[in-house]
Amino acid sequence: MNKKVSILTIIFIIIYLIGINSFSSLNSKVKENLEVKTEENNNTLAIYIGDEIVDTMPSTNEYSAEIKCYNKDNEEITTSSSINWDGTKWVVTISGIDNGSTRCDIHFNPPAPSNWFSAKEGTLIAAMRSDSKNIITAPVTTPGRTTSQSSEEVFASTKDDYGYTYYYRGAVTNNYVVFAGMCWRIVRVDGQGNIKLTLYNSSSSSCTTTGNKLAFATFNGTENKVSFNSEKEDNAYVGFMYGTPSSNTYSATHANTSPSTIFSALKTWYDRTFSAVQKEMLADVIWCNDISTTGSGYKTLKTEYGPYTRLKTASTATPTLICPNDKDGGKLGKFTASNNTDGGYGNGALNGYKVGLLTSDEVAFAGAIYGFLQTNANYYLHENTGTYWWTMSPYRVKSKGASIATVRADGGLDDSDADLDKGLRPAISLKSNTEISSGNGTSSAPYIIDEK
């Protein structure tokens, strides 16, 4: 007997069959994690997020979705079907299915950075997209709460200021890039499709050369260490730029009027390193100097800044790649080269300099945590360092003065007094349409940026 299903409605993983039981084994398939089989008179359904088969639907509407059905010969068939978000859940209807060996797949596509799927061949984004290792996968360990494992090599997704970002975590081996005569590591693709890089070998384009301090930039001759600020006895000195020390207000303290010592060093390095053509290839993105706080934030008053609150306790850490507004609800800590960039996301205080540092949150997503010596740190940002290096994240002001989040020699997150000398590890972002001339992202065949 060949009867039709009048309608199949799925709400999350609660399944209602209306009409004859053409999906008779569906409930058992759900219990088997929706293992797909095409048996005679046994219609089945599977739910995918990306390429991974799952046993529940997403709980938000931040996905695109489609339904495809196939006969027992794995040929796609035409059905009357729809999938919609009703405000609280996904509702699926499928009708016109014959009783028999029909399989229907519901595919949810995770939110992706802009241009990820549309980037043309020959671009860095397209090369990354075609790499079989760059399949979006949930981290094996929890960012900020557990160090990444030696076997963990993950390309994952989370939210950032522009939408959804794809980031690398763990002992990654396919994120090497050669640009401006140096080797870099890809940290993530931001929500607008720009590719954030940080230095790996500042002395040459070799990505196979390893050694301590190679990941640090040299400036003023051979110096590769610098203080974040030359002083620390004020809340002002947590700033990548800062206002007036000893001010009586948060706003005056954190106004972006004076460059930090480390920003001045970055500007010197930037002007000496990049040609006009190379500078044009860089994207104007937010560099986050997160000065959000519930504390006072001025003079020498004790203040704990956002990165401290989010990350100091590993068991409850909640790293984020969304840069919070400052205490007054503005963009003082969201540094960009232009205040008109990307619809006005940033403050424009960098005055044309498209360069910054990684945040402590980005380091946490890559594989580090706060709280103890990490002698087993295996994540890719730990390579070619060998000593402390600065992030761009304010930490706190206490009796000893202002401190900034740093990465230790063992790879763990820590904080250091702002006036101490630590490694300078610049970061840049390449534009979404950046092209490559060769490479597959490995250390022996890094992506070579086409600088013509």
N, C-alpha and C positions, 0 to 999 in steps of 0.2 A: 504494500500500500504506500502510495506516494502522496503524503499530505504536507501542507505548508505550515510553517510557523507563522502565526498571525503577527506577533511582535515579540521581540526579546528586549527587555530593559535591564540594564545593569547599573546599579548605584553603588559606587565603590566596589566592594567585593560581595555585596549582598545581591543575589541574583534572583530575578523573578521571571519565570517562564509562563507566558500567556499563550494558551493554545496547546497543541499537541507537543509531546516531549521530544522534539527533534534534537535538542542538546542534552540528551538523557544522562550522559556521563560527565556533564560539565562540573557538577559539584565535586565529583571525585577528582576531576582534573585540577580543580582549584586546590584541593588538599594535596595534590602531588606537585604543587608549585606550577600548575598550568603546563605540565609537560605536553607538548603537542604530538598527537598521533592521528593518523588518518585511517581509521578502521571502517569497514563496511557498516552502514547504518549507525555511525557514531560520530556525530558532528562535535567539533571541539572549538574552543575559543582561547586565545592567548592575549595577554596584555604585555606590551613592551614599553619600557622607558629607554629611549635610545636603542641600543642593541641588546639590552639586558631584559630577560623575561622576569616578570615580577608577579606577586600575588595580590597586589592592590593598586588602585588607581591613584594618581597624584591628588593631593588634598588642596591644591590651589589651581587657579586658572592661568598660570604663567607658562603654559605649554601650548604648542599647536598639536593637533591630533587628527588622525585619519583612520579609516577602517577599510580593510581589504579582505576579500573572501576568496577561497580557492577550492577547487574540486579535488577528487582523490588523485588526479594526475598532476596536481600542483599547478593547475592553470587558473588564472584569475577569472572570476565570474562576476557578473553584474547582479547587484542586490539593491534593495531600497534600504538605505541605512543613514544614520546621522549620529553625531556626537556633539553635545553642547554642554556648556557650563550654565547651571540654572541659578547661580548666585552663591550656592553653598557646596555643590557637588557636581561631578560629571554624570550626565545621563546619556545612555547609548540606546538607540533603537535599531534593530535589524529585522527586516521582514523580507519575505520572498525566498526563504531558504528551504530547499527540498530536504526531506528526511533522507539521510545518507551520509556519505563521507565528505562533509564540507568542513573546512577549517576557516575561521575568521580571526584575523589579527587586528588588534587595536594598537596603533603605534602613537606614543606620546613623544614628541621631540622636545628635549629640554631646551630652555631658553639659551640662546647662543649670542656671542658678541656680534655686533653689526659687521657685515661683510664676511663672516665666517663661511657661509655657504655660497656666497656670490663672488668671492674673490677669484679673479681670473688665473688661469694657469701661468706659471712663471713668477707668481708672487710668493713671498714668504708664508703668508697665510695659507695659500693653496698647498704649498709643500707640507706644512704642518698638518693640514686637514687630511692629506693623503697618507700620512704616516700611520701605519696600523697600530702603533703604540699610543697614539693620541685619540683613544676612544674614551669618552667621558665615563669615569668610574668613581664610585664613592671611595674616599680614603680608607685604607685599612685601619689606620689609627686616627684618633680624633685630634684635629689641629688645635694647638694651644694647650692640650691636656696630656698628650702622650708624645714622646719623641717618635719620629718615623722609624720604621723597621728597616734593617739592612736589605730586606727583600722587597721593600715597598718602592714602586716606581709608578706613580699615579699622575694622570691628567684629570683634574676634577673641576667642578664648577661651583661658584658661589656668587653672591651679589656684590657689585661695587657701585661707585658713584654714577656710572653711566648705564647700568643695566645688569648684565651677567658677564662675569669674567671667567676665563679658563686658566687654571694655574697648575704649575708643576709641584709635586711633592715627593720627597724621598730621594733615593739614590738614582736620580734620573741620568740617563746617558744619551738622550737624543735632543738636547736643547742648546747646542753650541752654535755660535754665530760669529763670523768674522766681519768686522766693520771698522773703518778708519784705521786699519793696520793693527787692530787689537782683537783678541778673542773675548767674547762675551757669553753669558748664559741667559737664555730666555727665562724670565720669572713668570710672566703671565701675559695673556691677551686681554686687554681691558674691554669693557662693554661697548666701546666704539670701534673695536677692532685694531687698536694700536698695540704694538708689541713692546712690552717693557723688558729692558735688558739691564744686567749689572755686570761689571767687569769681572773677568776671569784671569786674563793675562794681559797686563797693561804694557808689557815690554815688547811683545811681538804678536804676530797673528797666529802663532802656534797654539793649537788647542790640546795638544798632547803633552806639552811641557807642564810639569807640576813643580810646586815649590812654595814655601812660605812667603807671604806678602806680595805674590804676583798679582793678586786681585785688587791691589791698592794702587791708586793713581799717584804719580809723582808730580810735585810742583815746587817752584823755587829751587831748581836744581835736582837733587835726588831725594828730597824729603817726601815721605809718604804717610806721615802722621801729622795730625793737627788737632788743636783743641776745638771743641764745638763753639765755645766762646772763651775769650781771654779772662773773663771773670765769672763768678758763680754766686755771689752774695746778693741775689735778687731774683724774683720770679721772672724778670725780663729775660734772663739768660737761658731760659729753656727754648727761646725763639730762634727759628731759622733766620728770621729778621725780628727785631724787637723795638720797643718804644723807649720810654724814659724810665730808667731805674729810679727807685725811691718814690715813684708816683703813688698817689693815694687811691687810685682807681685801677681796676682790671683793664679797662679800655686803653688808658694812657700807657700802662705797662707793656701791653702787647700790640700797640700800634706798629705797623711795619715801616719804620722810618730808618733804622740802622741795620746794615747787613751783619750777620753773625760772622765770626771768624771762619767757620767752615764754609759758609756761602761765598765768602771772598776768595777762599782757596779754590773752590769749585769754579768760580768765574775765571780765575787765572788759568786753570787747567783747561777749561772749555775753549777759551779763546786761542790757546796755544795748540790745541789738539785737533779741532774740527775746521775744515775749510768752509767757505760760504755754501758750496754745493751740499756738503754733508749736513750742515746746520739746517738747510732747507728740508732735508729728509726726516728731520726730527719732528715729532708731534708735540703739540702744546697740551699737556695733560696736568691734572691735579697732582701736586706733590704734597703729601699730608704731614703737616707739623701740628699734630692734634693737641690743641691747647684747651680742649673742653674740660671742665672741672666743676665740681660742686663746692670747691674751696674758694678761698679769697682770691688767690692768684696775683697778688701784688706785694711789693716790698719783700721782706724776708719771712712773711707769714707762711706757716706750714700749708702746703697745697699738694694734693694728689691729682695728677692729670689722667685723662682718659685711658692711655695705654697701661698705666699702673693699675687702675681699677679693673680693666678687662683681663689682664694677663698675669698679675702677680701671684695668684693662687692657681696652680696648674689644675687642681681637681675641679675647679669651677670656671676656668678660663673661657672667654667668649670672643675670640679674635674676629675682626671685621675688616673688610676692604672698602667700607663706606666711611669716608672722612667726616666726622661730626662737625657741626657748626661750633663756633666758639661760644663762650659762656653768654655772650650778649646776642647770640642768634645770628651772627654774621659769618664772614668767610675769611677771617684773619689768618686762620691756619691752613687754608686751602690755596697753596701757592701755584700760580700759573704765570706764564710769560706775558699774557695779555688778559685784560679783564673782560674782553669781548669773546674770548675763545669758547667754543662749544656751548653757545647759548648763555654764557656768563656763569659757568660753574665755579670759577676760581676768582682770586683777588687781583691778578695781574701784577703782583708786586715784584716778580722776578725780572721785570723790565727787559724782556726779550730773551732771557737765558732759559733754555729748555733743558734743564738738568736738575737733578736732586739726589736724594738718598732713598733707600728702601725704608719701609716702616717696620717696627717690631712685629706688627700683625702679619706683614708679608713674610717675615722670617718664620713666624709661627706656622703659617700655612705651608711653608716649604718643608718644615720638619722639626723645629726647635720648640722648647718650652722654657719657662722660668723655673728656678727652684732648686736645682742640684747640678753637680758636675755631670756632664754628658760625655763620658769617655767613649761611648759607643755611637756618637753622632755620625750618621751616614748620609745625611741629606746633602744635596749638591752645593748649597751655598756655603757649606763648611770647608770646601776644597780650596786650596791655594790661599789660605789666610794665615793661620799659625799664630795669630795674636788678636787682641781686641780690635773691633772696628765699630764705627758709629752707625746707628740708624738715625732716622729723622724724627723719632718719637720722643717728646718730652716724657719724663717719668714722674719726678716729684721735687718739691723743695722742702728740705728739713733743716735741722740745726747745722749740718755741714754745707748747706747751700743747694744750688740747683743741680739736678742730675738728669742725664739723658739715657735712654735705652741703648745698650750696646750688645754686641755678640762677642762672647768670650772665645779664647783660644780653643776651648774644647767644643765649641759649637753651640753652647747653651746661651739663652738670653739672660742679660744682667743689666745693671745700670752703672754709670760712671759719672763722677763729678764733671761738670761742663768744662772746667778749665784744664783737664788732663789731655794729654796727647794720645790719640787713638788712630787706627787706620782709616784712611779716606777711601771709600769704595763708591765711586759715582754710579748713578743709574741714569738711563735715558730711555726714551720711547720712540720707536720707529713708526712712521705713518702706516696706516692700514694697507695702503697700496704699494708698499715697498717691494721691489723685485729682487730676485736672486739670480746669480749666474750659474750656480752649481751647488751641490751638497745635499746631504740627507740628515744633517743635524747631529751626527756622531762626532766624537773628538777627532777622528781620523779623516772625516769628510764633513766638516762643518758647513752650515749654510753660508755661502759667500754672497754678501750683499752687493748688488749691481749699483755702483756709484757713478755711473755715466750720466 
